[in-house]
Amino acid sequence: MRQYDFAPLFRSTVGFDRLAQMLDSASGYEGDAYPPYNIERLDDNQYRITMAVAGFNKDEFKIEVKEQMLVVSGTKKPDEKERVFLHRSIAARSFERRFQLADHVEVEGADFADGLLHIDLVRNLPERMKPRTVSIGSSPKQIEASTSV
C-alpha cells in the first residue's frame, strides 16, 4: 500500500483550517524539522505561529511577508571564541521556514521571549464575504425620481 506524505502541505498553511485538519487526519504522519513550531488558532480569525528557537537573539531573525507567503529566517552568528563540546544536541544553526498564508490572512505582529518566537496572524474578511442575515418579507425600496425642478 502506498503512503502519501501530506505533511509538507498542511504544516505550512495558515488559515486553511479544514484542509489542514483533513490532511492531518488522512496522513497520520508527524514530520520533524528544524526549528520545531506550533500553529494554533486563538479565535475564529486569529492565529499564532510559535517557533522554538533556543540560542538565537532577537536581532538574528528576519520576518518577511511577500504576497501570500510568510518567510521566517534565522541567521546564527558564529561564536567569537572556539568552544569544545563534549555533547551537543542544542541546534543553533541557521534556518528558513516558509508558510503559505490563506486569503485575507495578515501578519499582525511578532514577539520573542524565553527562546520562543511568536508570530500573530489575523484574518480580515472583507464585509462582502462576512455572513449576514436577510429578513424575510423585506424587499428593497424603490427609489423614485424627483419631478420637481
DSSP file with accessible surface (Angstrom, degrees, kcal/mol):
  #  RESIDUE AA STRUCTURE BP1 BP2  ACC     N-H-->O    O-->H-N    N-H-->O    O-->H-N    TCO  KAPPA ALPHA  PHI   PSI    X-CA   Y-CA   Z-CA
    1    1 A M              0   0  236      0, 0.0     2,-0.3     0, 0.0     0, 0.0   0.000 360.0 360.0 360.0 135.9    0.0    0.0    0.0
    2    2 A R        -     0   0  193      1,-0.0     2,-0.5     2,-0.0     0, 0.0  -0.605 360.0-155.0 -82.2 141.6    1.3    3.4   -0.9
    3    3 A Q        -     0   0  154     -2,-0.3     2,-0.4     2,-0.0    24,-0.1  -0.973   7.5-151.7-119.3 122.4    1.6    6.0    1.8
    4    4 A Y        -     0   0  139     -2,-0.5     2,-0.9     2,-0.0     3,-0.1  -0.753   9.5-138.4 -94.5 139.2    1.4    9.7    0.8
    5    5 A D        +     0   0   84     -2,-0.4     4,-0.2     1,-0.1    23,-0.0  -0.819  31.0 163.9-100.0  98.8    3.2   12.3    2.8
    6    6 A F    >>  +     0   0   77     -2,-0.9     4,-2.0    17,-0.2     3,-0.8   0.412  47.6 104.0 -89.7  -0.3    0.9   15.3    3.0
    7    7 A A  H 3> S+     0   0    0      1,-0.2     4,-2.5     2,-0.2     5,-0.3   0.886  74.1  54.3 -54.9 -45.3    2.9   16.8    5.9
    8    8 A P  H 3> S+     0   0   65      0, 0.0     4,-0.8     0, 0.0    -1,-0.2   0.885 110.9  48.8 -60.2 -30.4    4.7   19.5    3.9
    9    9 A L  H <4 S+     0   0   86     -3,-0.8     3,-0.3    -4,-0.2    -2,-0.2   0.965 117.8  35.4 -73.5 -50.1    1.3   20.8    2.6
   10   10 A F  H >< S+     0   0   33     -4,-2.0     3,-0.8     1,-0.2    -1,-0.2   0.796 111.9  60.9 -80.3 -21.3   -0.6   21.0    5.9
   11   11 A R  H 3< S+     0   0   58     -4,-2.5    -1,-0.2    -5,-0.3    -2,-0.2   0.828 108.1  43.7 -69.1 -30.7    2.4   22.1    8.0
   12   12 A S  T 3< S+     0   0   34     -4,-0.8    88,-3.4    -3,-0.3     2,-0.4   0.211  93.2  93.2-106.3  16.9    3.0   25.2    6.0
   13   13 A T  E <   -a  100   0A  13     -3,-0.8     2,-0.4    86,-0.2    88,-0.2  -0.911  47.3-173.3-112.1 138.4   -0.6   26.5    5.6
   14   14 A V  E    S+a  101   0A   2     86,-1.8    88,-2.2    -2,-0.4    91,-0.1  -0.994  73.0  20.4-129.0 124.6   -2.2   29.0    7.9
   15   15 A G  S    S+     0   0    8     -2,-0.4     2,-0.7    86,-0.2     3,-0.2   0.301  92.3  99.8 102.7  -9.0   -5.9   29.9    7.6
   16   16 A F     >  +     0   0   74      1,-0.2     4,-2.6    -6,-0.1     5,-0.3  -0.517  45.9 159.6-100.4  62.1   -6.8   26.8    5.7
   17   17 A D  H  >  +     0   0   35     -2,-0.7     4,-2.5     1,-0.2     5,-0.2   0.910  67.1  43.9 -58.2 -51.0   -8.2   25.1    8.8
   18   18 A R  H  > S+     0   0  222      1,-0.2     4,-2.4     2,-0.2    -1,-0.2   0.917 115.4  48.7 -64.4 -42.5  -10.5   22.5    7.2
   19   19 A L  H  > S+     0   0   69      2,-0.2     4,-2.6     1,-0.2     5,-0.3   0.939 112.8  47.9 -63.2 -44.3   -8.0   21.5    4.6
   20   20 A A  H  X S+     0   0   21     -4,-2.6     4,-2.5     1,-0.2    -2,-0.2   0.919 113.0  47.9 -64.1 -42.9   -5.2   21.1    7.2
   21   21 A Q  H  X S+     0   0  118     -4,-2.5     4,-2.4    -5,-0.3     5,-0.2   0.909 112.0  50.1 -64.8 -40.0   -7.3   19.1    9.5
   22   22 A M  H  X S+     0   0  115     -4,-2.4     4,-2.0    -5,-0.2    -2,-0.2   0.945 114.6  42.8 -64.4 -46.1   -8.5   16.8    6.7
   23   23 A L  H  X S+     0   0   20     -4,-2.6     4,-2.3     2,-0.2     5,-0.3   0.876 112.0  55.6 -69.0 -35.3   -4.9   16.2    5.5
   24   24 A D  H  X S+     0   0   71     -4,-2.5     4,-1.8    -5,-0.3     5,-0.2   0.945 112.3  41.0 -62.4 -46.6   -3.7   15.8    9.1
   25   25 A S  H  < S+     0   0   97     -4,-2.4    -1,-0.2     1,-0.2    -2,-0.2   0.860 115.9  51.0 -72.8 -31.4   -6.1   13.0    9.9
   26   26 A A  H  < S+     0   0   73     -4,-2.0    -1,-0.2    -5,-0.2    -2,-0.2   0.876 115.1  39.8 -73.2 -36.3   -5.7   11.3    6.5
   27   27 A S  H  < S-     0   0   11     -4,-2.3    -2,-0.2    -5,-0.2    -3,-0.2   0.886  75.8-160.7 -85.1 -39.2   -2.0   11.1    6.5
   28   28 A G     <  +     0   0   65     -4,-1.8     2,-0.4    -5,-0.3    -3,-0.1   0.685  44.9 139.3  65.2  16.2   -1.2   10.2   10.2
   29   29 A Y        -     0   0   87     -5,-0.2     2,-0.6     2,-0.0    -1,-0.2  -0.784  38.7-167.0 -99.5 132.8    2.3   11.5    9.5
   30   30 A E        -     0   0  169     -2,-0.4     2,-0.2    -3,-0.1    -6,-0.0  -0.932  15.0-169.4-116.4 104.3    4.2   13.5   12.1
   31   31 A G        -     0   0   24     -2,-0.6     2,-0.4   -24,-0.0    -2,-0.0  -0.535   9.6-145.9 -90.3 158.9    7.3   15.1   10.5
   32   32 A D        +     0   0  147     -2,-0.2     2,-0.3     4,-0.1    -2,-0.0  -0.992  24.7 160.6-127.1 135.6   10.1   16.8   12.3
   33   33 A A        -     0   0   44     -2,-0.4     4,-0.1     4,-0.1    -2,-0.0  -0.969  41.8 -68.9-146.8 158.2   12.0   19.7   11.0
   34   34 A Y  S    S+     0   0   45     -2,-0.3    62,-0.2     1,-0.1    19,-0.1  -0.817 111.9  28.0 -98.1 136.1   14.2   22.4   12.5
   35   35 A P  S    S-     0   0    0      0, 0.0    -1,-0.1     0, 0.0    18,-0.1   0.671  89.0-134.2 -82.0 154.2   13.1   24.6   14.2
   36   36 A P        +     0   0   78      0, 0.0    16,-2.6     0, 0.0     2,-0.3  -0.367  32.7 177.8 -67.6 149.0   10.0   22.9   15.7
   37   37 A Y  E     -D   51   0B  41     14,-0.2     2,-0.4    -4,-0.1    14,-0.2  -0.974  23.9-142.5-149.9 161.4    6.9   25.1   15.7
   38   38 A N  E     -D   50   0B 108     12,-2.6    12,-2.5    -2,-0.3     2,-0.5  -0.953   5.4-157.4-121.6 147.4    3.2   25.1   16.6
   39   39 A I  E     +D   49   0B  62     -2,-0.4     2,-0.4    10,-0.2    10,-0.2  -0.995  22.3 178.5-121.9 120.0    0.3   26.7   14.7
   40   40 A E  E     -D   48   0B  83      8,-2.7     8,-2.4    -2,-0.5     2,-0.7  -0.940  28.6-134.4-124.6 147.5   -2.6   27.5   16.9
   41   41 A R  E     +D   47   0B 129     -2,-0.4     6,-0.3     6,-0.2     3,-0.1  -0.894  20.9 179.1 -97.5 117.3   -6.0   29.0   16.3
   42   42 A L  E     -     0   0B  80      4,-1.8     2,-0.3    -2,-0.7     5,-0.2   0.779  69.0 -11.7 -85.9 -31.1   -6.7   31.6   19.1
   43   43 A D  E >  S-D   46   0B  89      3,-1.7     3,-0.5     1,-0.0    -1,-0.2  -0.872  88.0 -77.7-154.9-179.4  -10.0   32.7   17.7
   44   44 A D  T 3  S+     0   0  106     -2,-0.3     3,-0.0     1,-0.2    -2,-0.0   0.834 132.9  21.5 -60.6 -31.2  -12.1   32.3   14.6
   45   45 A N  T 3  S+     0   0   63     77,-0.0    78,-3.0    76,-0.0     2,-0.4   0.198 111.7  81.7-123.4  13.6   -9.9   34.9   12.9
   46   46 A Q  E <   +DE  43 122B  72     -3,-0.5    -4,-1.8    76,-0.2    -3,-1.7  -0.985  48.2 174.5-127.7 137.1   -6.7   34.9   14.9
   47   47 A Y  E     -DE  41 121B   3     74,-2.4    74,-2.8    -2,-0.4     2,-0.4  -0.892  13.3-155.4-132.5 161.5   -3.8   32.5   14.7
   48   48 A R  E     -DE  40 120B  73     -8,-2.4    -8,-2.7    -2,-0.3     2,-0.5  -0.987   3.6-158.6-142.3 131.2   -0.3   32.2   16.3
   49   49 A I  E     -DE  39 119B   0     70,-2.7    70,-2.9    -2,-0.4     2,-0.5  -0.940  14.3-168.9-103.4 126.0    2.8   30.5   15.0
   50   50 A T  E     -DE  38 118B  12    -12,-2.5   -12,-2.6    -2,-0.5     2,-0.4  -0.979   1.0-168.7-119.6 122.9    5.2   29.7   17.8
   51   51 A M  E     -DE  37 117B   0     66,-2.6    66,-2.7    -2,-0.5     2,-0.8  -0.935  19.7-136.3-114.1 133.4    8.7   28.6   16.9
   52   52 A A  E     + E   0 116B  40    -16,-2.6    64,-0.2    -2,-0.4     2,-0.2  -0.786  34.9 163.1 -88.3 109.0   11.2   27.1   19.4
   53   53 A V    >   -     0   0    0     62,-2.5     3,-1.5    -2,-0.8    62,-0.1  -0.504  12.5-177.2-129.6  62.7   14.5   28.8   18.6
   54   54 A A  T 3   +     0   0   55      1,-0.2     3,-0.1    -2,-0.2    -2,-0.0  -0.320  68.5  27.1 -62.9 140.3   16.8   28.3   21.6
   55   55 A G  T 3  S+     0   0   47      1,-0.3     2,-0.3    37,-0.0    -1,-0.2   0.356  94.6 114.2  91.8  -5.6   20.1   30.0   21.3
   56   56 A F    <   -     0   0    8     -3,-1.5    -1,-0.3    20,-0.1     2,-0.3  -0.666  55.8-138.7 -97.1 154.6   19.0   32.8   19.0
   57   57 A N    >   -     0   0   91     -2,-0.3     3,-1.8    -3,-0.1     4,-0.2  -0.726  28.7-108.1-103.6 161.7   18.9   36.5   19.8
   58   58 A K  G >  S+     0   0  163      1,-0.3     3,-1.1    -2,-0.3    -1,-0.1   0.846 117.3  55.5 -57.2 -36.8   16.1   38.9   18.7
   59   59 A D  G 3  S+     0   0  106      1,-0.2    -1,-0.3    15,-0.0    -3,-0.0   0.483  93.2  70.8 -81.5   1.6   18.3   40.6   16.1
   60   60 A E  G <  S+     0   0   13     -3,-1.8    15,-2.4    14,-0.1     2,-0.3   0.390  84.1  88.0 -97.1   4.6   19.1   37.3   14.3
   61   61 A F  E <   -B   74   0A  31     -3,-1.1     2,-0.4    13,-0.2    13,-0.2  -0.761  52.7-168.4-104.5 151.4   15.6   36.9   12.9
   62   62 A K  E     -B   73   0A 115     11,-2.6    11,-2.7    -2,-0.3     2,-0.5  -0.987   4.3-171.5-137.0 122.8   14.1   38.2    9.7
   63   63 A I  E     +B   72   0A  59     -2,-0.4     2,-0.4     9,-0.2     9,-0.2  -0.974  11.3 175.3-118.8 120.5   10.4   38.0    9.1
   64   64 A E  E     -B   71   0A  94      7,-2.7     7,-3.0    -2,-0.5     2,-0.5  -0.958  19.3-160.2-127.1 144.5    9.1   38.9    5.6
   65   65 A V  E     +B   70   0A  76     -2,-0.4     2,-0.5     5,-0.2     5,-0.2  -0.992  14.4 174.6-122.8 121.4    5.7   38.8    4.1
   66   66 A K  E >   -B   69   0A 161      3,-2.6     3,-2.1    -2,-0.5     2,-0.2  -0.973  63.7 -50.8-131.5 113.8    5.6   38.7    0.3
   67   67 A E  T 3  S-     0   0  175     -2,-0.5     0, 0.0     1,-0.3     0, 0.0  -0.381 124.4 -19.6  55.9-116.1    2.1   38.3   -1.3
   68   68 A Q  T 3  S+     0   0   63     -2,-0.2    33,-3.5    -3,-0.1     2,-0.5   0.124 118.1  97.9-106.3  22.8    0.7   35.2    0.4
   69   69 A M  E <   -BC  66 100A  50     -3,-2.1    -3,-2.6    31,-0.2     2,-0.5  -0.947  53.8-160.7-119.6 125.8    4.0   33.8    1.7
   70   70 A L  E     -BC  65  99A   0     29,-3.1    29,-2.8    -2,-0.5     2,-0.5  -0.920  12.3-168.3-101.3 123.3    5.4   34.3    5.2
   71   71 A V  E     -BC  64  98A  11     -7,-3.0    -7,-2.7    -2,-0.5     2,-0.5  -0.967   5.5-174.8-118.1 119.7    9.1   33.7    5.4
   72   72 A V  E     +BC  63  97A   0     25,-3.0    25,-3.3    -2,-0.5     2,-0.4  -0.967  11.4 173.7-113.5 123.7   10.8   33.4    8.8
   73   73 A S  E     -BC  62  96A  16    -11,-2.7   -11,-2.6    -2,-0.5     2,-0.4  -0.966  17.0-163.1-132.1 149.8   14.6   33.0    8.8
   74   74 A G  E     -BC  61  95A   0     21,-2.1    21,-2.3    -2,-0.4     2,-0.6  -0.999   3.2-163.0-131.8 127.7   17.2   33.0   11.5
   75   75 A T        -     0   0   92    -15,-2.4     2,-0.4    -2,-0.4    19,-0.1  -0.945  14.6-146.6-114.5 111.3   20.9   33.5   10.8
   76   76 A K        -     0   0   53     -2,-0.6    18,-0.2   -20,-0.1   -20,-0.1  -0.632  13.9-133.3 -80.1 126.5   23.1   32.4   13.7
   77   77 A K        -     0   0  109     -2,-0.4     3,-0.1     1,-0.1    -1,-0.0  -0.554  30.7-103.1 -76.3 142.6   26.2   34.5   14.1
   78   78 A P        -     0   0  119      0, 0.0    -1,-0.1     0, 0.0     2,-0.1  -0.312  41.6 -96.3 -66.7 149.4   29.4   32.4   14.6
   79   79 A D        -     0   0   79      1,-0.1     4,-0.0     2,-0.1    -3,-0.0  -0.381  23.4-138.0 -63.7 142.7   30.8   32.1   18.1
   80   80 A E  S    S+     0   0  209     -3,-0.1     2,-0.3    -2,-0.1    -1,-0.1   0.814  87.1  39.9 -72.3 -30.7   33.6   34.6   18.9
   81   81 A K  S    S-     0   0  153      0, 0.0     2,-0.3     0, 0.0    -2,-0.1  -0.867  93.4-103.2-120.1 153.9   35.7   32.0   20.6
   82   82 A E        -     0   0  178     -2,-0.3     2,-0.4     2,-0.0    -2,-0.1  -0.584  40.5-165.2 -73.5 130.0   36.4   28.4   19.8
   83   83 A R        -     0   0  119     -2,-0.3     2,-0.6    -4,-0.0    -4,-0.0  -0.938  13.6-147.2-121.7 145.2   34.4   26.0   22.0
   84   84 A V        -     0   0  133     -2,-0.4     2,-0.4     0, 0.0    -2,-0.0  -0.947  16.1-159.1-112.9 118.8   34.8   22.3   22.6
   85   85 A F        -     0   0   81     -2,-0.6     3,-0.2     1,-0.1    -2,-0.0  -0.810  18.1-169.1 -99.3 134.7   31.6   20.4   23.2
   86   86 A L  S    S+     0   0  177     -2,-0.4     2,-0.3     1,-0.4    -1,-0.1   0.769  89.2   7.2 -84.5 -32.1   31.6   17.0   25.0
   87   87 A H  S    S-     0   0  150      0, 0.0     2,-0.4     0, 0.0    -1,-0.4  -0.963  71.1-176.8-147.7 132.8   27.9   16.6   24.0
   88   88 A R        +     0   0  136     -2,-0.3    -3,-0.0    -3,-0.2     3,-0.0  -0.939  26.3 138.9-137.3 113.7   25.9   18.9   21.7
   89   89 A S        +     0   0   94     -2,-0.4     2,-0.8     2,-0.0    -1,-0.1   0.319  45.8 101.6-131.2   3.3   22.2   18.4   20.9
   90   90 A I        -     0   0  114      2,-0.0     2,-0.4   -35,-0.0    -1,-0.0  -0.829  69.0-141.5 -88.8 110.4   21.0   22.0   21.0
   91   91 A A        +     0   0   33     -2,-0.8   -37,-0.1     1,-0.1    -2,-0.0  -0.609  30.7 167.5 -76.1 126.0   20.7   23.0   17.4
   92   92 A A        +     0   0   24     -2,-0.4     2,-0.2   -37,-0.1    -1,-0.1  -0.329  30.9 130.4-131.8  50.2   21.8   26.6   16.8
   93   93 A R        -     0   0  140      1,-0.1   -19,-0.0   -18,-0.1    -2,-0.0  -0.667  63.9 -92.1-103.3 161.7   22.0   26.6   13.0
   94   94 A S        -     0   0   65     -2,-0.2     2,-0.3   -18,-0.2   -19,-0.2  -0.301  49.4-179.7 -68.2 154.2   20.6   29.0   10.5
   95   95 A F  E     - C   0  74A  21    -21,-2.3   -21,-2.1     2,-0.0     2,-0.3  -0.964  25.3-155.4-150.2 164.0   17.1   28.2    9.1
   96   96 A E  E     - C   0  73A 111     -2,-0.3     2,-0.4   -62,-0.2   -23,-0.2  -0.954  14.3-174.7-144.3 126.3   14.4   29.4    6.8
   97   97 A R  E     - C   0  72A  33    -25,-3.3   -25,-3.0    -2,-0.3     2,-0.4  -0.986   7.3-158.6-125.3 132.1   10.8   28.4    7.2
   98   98 A R  E     - C   0  71A 125     -2,-0.4     2,-0.4   -27,-0.2   -27,-0.2  -0.917   5.2-170.0-113.9 139.3    8.0   29.3    4.7
   99   99 A F  E     - C   0  70A   0    -29,-2.8   -29,-3.1    -2,-0.4     2,-0.6  -0.996  18.2-139.4-128.0 126.8    4.3   29.4    5.5
  100  100 A Q  E     -aC  13  69A  73    -88,-3.4   -86,-1.8    -2,-0.4     2,-0.3  -0.764  24.6-147.2 -83.6 120.7    1.7   29.8    2.8
  101  101 A L  E     -a   14   0A   3    -33,-3.5   -86,-0.2    -2,-0.6     3,-0.1  -0.686  10.7-122.0 -91.8 143.3   -1.0   32.2    4.1
  102  102 A A    >   -     0   0    6    -88,-2.2     3,-1.7    -2,-0.3    -1,-0.1  -0.243  49.9 -68.3 -71.9 167.4   -4.7   31.9    3.2
  103  103 A D  T 3  S+     0   0  110      1,-0.3    -1,-0.2   -88,-0.1     3,-0.1  -0.318 120.8  11.5 -57.9 138.5   -6.5   34.7    1.5
  104  104 A H  T 3  S+     0   0   63      1,-0.2    20,-2.7    -3,-0.1     2,-0.5   0.566  91.5 131.5  69.7  11.7   -7.0   37.7    3.8
  105  105 A V  E <   -F  123   0B   7     -3,-1.7     2,-0.3    18,-0.3    18,-0.3  -0.854  34.1-178.3 -94.5 127.6   -4.6   36.4    6.5
  106  106 A E  E     -F  122   0B 103     16,-3.2    16,-2.6    -2,-0.5     2,-0.5  -0.914  32.8-108.3-126.3 152.3   -2.2   39.1    7.5
  107  107 A V  E     -F  121   0B  44     -2,-0.3    14,-0.3    14,-0.2     3,-0.1  -0.676  30.1-176.8 -80.2 124.1    0.7   39.3   10.0
  108  108 A E  E     -     0   0B 115     12,-3.1     2,-0.3    -2,-0.5    13,-0.2   0.783  56.0 -50.0 -91.9 -34.9   -0.3   41.4   13.0
  109  109 A G  E     -F  120   0B  29     11,-1.4    11,-2.8     2,-0.0    -1,-0.4  -0.970  45.2-124.5 175.1 174.3    3.0   41.3   14.9
  110  110 A A  E     -F  119   0B  56     -2,-0.3     2,-0.3     9,-0.2     9,-0.2  -0.983  16.1-173.7-142.7 152.5    5.8   39.3   16.3
  111  111 A D  E     -F  118   0B  96      7,-2.7     7,-3.5    -2,-0.3     2,-0.4  -0.992   9.7-155.5-146.0 147.5    7.4   38.8   19.8
  112  112 A F  E     +F  117   0B  44     -2,-0.3     2,-0.3     5,-0.2     5,-0.2  -0.987  28.4 145.6-129.5 120.9   10.4   36.9   21.1
  113  113 A A  E >   +F  116   0B  39      3,-2.3     3,-1.9    -2,-0.4    -2,-0.1  -0.971  62.6   0.5-155.0 139.9   10.7   35.7   24.7
  114  114 A D  T 3  S-     0   0  163     -2,-0.3     3,-0.1     1,-0.3   -60,-0.1   0.835 127.9 -53.3  55.0  37.3   12.2   32.8   26.5
  115  115 A G  T 3  S+     0   0   22      1,-0.2   -62,-2.5   -59,-0.1     2,-0.5   0.595 115.1 112.7  78.3   8.8   13.5   31.1   23.3
  116  116 A L  E <   -EF  52 113B  64     -3,-1.9    -3,-2.3   -64,-0.2     2,-0.6  -0.964  54.1-153.4-119.0 129.8   10.2   31.2   21.6
  117  117 A L  E     -EF  51 112B   5    -66,-2.7   -66,-2.6    -2,-0.5     2,-0.5  -0.901  14.9-163.9-100.1 118.8    9.3   33.4   18.6
  118  118 A H  E     -EF  50 111B  38     -7,-3.5    -7,-2.7    -2,-0.6     2,-0.5  -0.921   6.9-172.0-107.0 128.4    5.6   34.2   18.4
  119  119 A I  E     -EF  49 110B   0    -70,-2.9   -70,-2.7    -2,-0.5     2,-0.4  -0.981  12.3-151.9-121.2 117.9    4.1   35.5   15.2
  120  120 A D  E     -EF  48 109B  33    -11,-2.8   -12,-3.1    -2,-0.5   -11,-1.4  -0.770  13.5-172.5 -95.4 134.4    0.5   36.7   15.4
  121  121 A L  E     -EF  47 107B   1    -74,-2.8   -74,-2.4    -2,-0.4     2,-0.4  -0.896   5.8-166.0-123.8 151.8   -1.8   36.5   12.4
  122  122 A V  E     -EF  46 106B  17    -16,-2.6   -16,-3.2    -2,-0.3     2,-0.7  -0.994  16.7-138.2-138.6 142.0   -5.3   37.8   11.8
  123  123 A R  E     - F   0 105B  59    -78,-3.0     2,-0.8    -2,-0.4   -18,-0.3  -0.911  17.6-167.2-101.1 116.7   -7.8   37.0    9.0
  124  124 A N        -     0   0   77    -20,-2.7    -2,-0.0    -2,-0.7   -79,-0.0  -0.850   6.8-163.9-106.1  97.4   -9.5   40.2    7.9
  125  125 A L        -     0   0   50     -2,-0.8     5,-0.1     1,-0.1   -21,-0.0  -0.619  23.2-115.8 -80.0 137.4  -12.5   39.3    5.8
  126  126 A P    >>  -     0   0   41      0, 0.0     3,-1.8     0, 0.0     4,-0.8  -0.340  29.7-108.8 -66.1 155.4  -14.0   42.0    3.6
  127  127 A E  G >4 S+     0   0  148      1,-0.3     3,-0.9     2,-0.2    -2,-0.1   0.859 117.7  60.2 -55.5 -36.9  -17.6   43.0    4.5
  128  128 A R  G 34 S+     0   0  204      1,-0.2    -1,-0.3     3,-0.0    -3,-0.0   0.737 106.5  47.4 -67.8 -18.1  -18.9   41.4    1.4
  129  129 A M  G <4 S+     0   0   90     -3,-1.8    -1,-0.2     2,-0.1    -2,-0.2   0.555  89.7  99.0 -99.2 -10.3  -17.6   38.0    2.5
  130  130 A K  S << S-     0   0   91     -3,-0.9     2,-0.0    -4,-0.8    -3,-0.0  -0.518  84.5-102.0 -76.4 145.4  -18.9   38.1    6.1
  131  131 A P        +     0   0  128      0, 0.0     2,-0.3     0, 0.0    -1,-0.1  -0.364  45.1 179.3 -66.4 145.2  -22.1   36.2    6.8
  132  132 A R        -     0   0  207     -3,-0.1     2,-0.4    -2,-0.0     0, 0.0  -0.973  23.7-123.8-143.1 156.6  -25.2   38.3    7.1
  133  133 A T        -     0   0  142     -2,-0.3     2,-0.5     2,-0.0     0, 0.0  -0.836  14.8-154.3-103.9 143.7  -28.8   37.6    7.7
  134  134 A V        -     0   0  103     -2,-0.4     2,-0.2     0, 0.0    -2,-0.0  -0.970  17.7-132.7-116.7 123.9  -31.6   38.6    5.4
  135  135 A S    >   -     0   0   79     -2,-0.5     3,-0.9     1,-0.1     2,-0.3  -0.537  22.8-116.4 -78.8 145.0  -35.0   39.1    6.9
  136  136 A I  T 3  S+     0   0  174      1,-0.2     3,-0.1    -2,-0.2    -1,-0.1  -0.555  94.0  24.6 -81.9 139.5  -38.0   37.5    5.1
  137  137 A G  T 3  S+     0   0   79      1,-0.3     2,-0.6    -2,-0.3    -1,-0.2   0.386  89.7 116.3  91.4  -5.6  -40.6   39.8    3.7
  138  138 A S    <   -     0   0   72     -3,-0.9    -1,-0.3     3,-0.0     3,-0.0  -0.862  41.9-175.5 -99.5 123.2  -38.4   42.8    3.4
  139  139 A S        -     0   0   97     -2,-0.6     3,-0.1    -3,-0.1    -3,-0.0  -0.884  35.8 -94.5-112.9 150.8  -37.9   44.0   -0.2
  140  140 A P        -     0   0  124      0, 0.0     2,-0.2     0, 0.0    -1,-0.0  -0.353  43.6-113.7 -64.6 140.9  -35.6   46.7   -1.2
  141  141 A K        -     0   0  200      1,-0.1     2,-0.4    -3,-0.0    -3,-0.0  -0.551  26.9-124.6 -76.0 141.9  -37.3   50.1   -1.5
  142  142 A Q        -     0   0  179     -2,-0.2     2,-0.5    -3,-0.1    -1,-0.1  -0.684  18.3-131.4 -89.8 136.5  -37.5   51.5   -5.0
  143  143 A I        -     0   0  163     -2,-0.4     2,-0.4     1,-0.0    -1,-0.0  -0.737  20.4-150.8 -89.1 127.9  -36.1   55.0   -5.5
  144  144 A E        -     0   0  170     -2,-0.5     2,-0.2     1,-0.0    -1,-0.0  -0.792  17.8-114.3-101.4 143.6  -38.4   57.3   -7.3
  145  145 A A        -     0   0   94     -2,-0.4     2,-0.4     1,-0.1    -1,-0.0  -0.479  31.0-116.0 -74.4 140.8  -37.2   60.1   -9.5
  146  146 A S        -     0   0   96     -2,-0.2    -1,-0.1     1,-0.1     0, 0.0  -0.629  21.3-165.6 -78.2 132.7  -38.0   63.6   -8.3
  147  147 A T        +     0   0  139     -2,-0.4     2,-0.4     2,-0.1    -1,-0.1   0.563  59.3  98.1 -94.9 -11.7  -40.3   65.5  -10.7
  148  148 A S              0   0   94      1,-0.0    -2,-0.1     0, 0.0     0, 0.0  -0.637 360.0 360.0 -81.7 133.8  -39.7   68.9   -9.1
  149  149 A V              0   0  189     -2,-0.4    -2,-0.1     0, 0.0    -1,-0.0  -0.845 360.0 360.0-115.4 360.0  -37.1   71.1  -10.9
